[in-house]
Amino acid sequence: MARMTYRYNPVRCQYEPVYLTGKRLLKKLPLFFAISFSIAFTCFFWYIDRHGPFEEQILQKRNQVLKAKWDALQERVDQSYNQLNGFIDKDDNNYRIFLDLEPLSPDQREAGVGGSEPFYLAEVKNFQLVVEGYERLEKLKHQVDVEKQSYKALSQTADIKLSMWASRPAIQPIHNKELKRLYTTFGWRFHPILKYFRDHNGLDLAALHGTPVYATGNGTVSRSDYSETYGFVIYIDHGFGFETRYAHLSKFLVTTGEHIKRGQLLGYVGSSGLSKSPHLHYEVLNQGIPVNPINFFQRDLNNAEFQKLIDQVKK
């Protein structure tokens, strides 16, 4: 309830309530407004003195939002660097070792970093935090580009290596279970039919007549015909400097110019040409020079099986 004002009336000898009339109210309004504005201005200047101008407070709020976004951006940049370093580690210490390639040097990875200052960076050159952030991003971008090129080169090399590994002679031409005996006289030997010493440029794998003979690597048949010495014979060009030859067959199943895959059936063991009993004469040539095929067999066998094969030769 509003507080009432009373005035003493000497005629009636009593206190009577005083009611504000329009004129009295108008007289008090200036005082009311003066006091109100005084209080308002006092509070305003106190707030400004304590918290600063409103424009400054708005800028501070914006700065806090930008600072939070900046910190989040830097965290993402750090994560990107960690991921990139993981790719670099796999590149240098896994993939390049596996593919027989040298790791990229630090100079190769840093080449092109730096240089002239971008024109728009001059506008913020006094803001060190922004400049450092820009330089980190530019370095990250460059290193990512280098790594992309490196992985592209790795992919191309891997394709070549895979083709080379698939083409390289790497298995026995006769299944080990069907091999009766392996004659490892490679090089100078006495020919059992011609009765004089001559080069023997391959291995003789004794097996029953009709035993399957398989291609030892991917390639193209460069010859499949009959020779007085080799009998029914197949030459396969494997590319990358390798060639294999399969001689004394009873029958061949491939034709000249045909593309074949490792493990594909080529023909069957026989005793055609200069041969006294069924066997496969198998040769491997590298850059046109005969090499001992025994060195390629272990790719098809584990260590124990390979040693057993060698022990059979010594019997």
KAGIZI-V781450 format. One record per run of one state. SS is the DSSP state (H for helix, E for strand, C for the rest). FROM is the first residue (numbers start at 0). TO is the last residue. Records with the same first field share a line. If there is no record, write none. Layout:
SS = FROM-TO ; FROM-TO
This chain:
C = 0-3 ; 9-12 ; 18-20 ; 51-52 ; 98-104 ; 110-117 ; 124-126 ; 167-174 ; 178-179 ; 183-185 ; 190-195 ; 200-201 ; 206-210 ; 214-217 ; 227-229 ; 239-240 ; 252-257 ; 260-263 ; 270-277 ; 286-287 ; 291-292 ; 297-301 ; 314-314
E = 4-8 ; 13-17 ; 180-182 ; 186-189 ; 196-199 ; 202-205 ; 211-213 ; 218-226 ; 230-238 ; 241-251 ; 258-259 ; 264-269 ; 278-285 ; 288-290
H = 21-50 ; 53-97 ; 105-109 ; 118-123 ; 127-166 ; 175-177 ; 293-296 ; 302-313
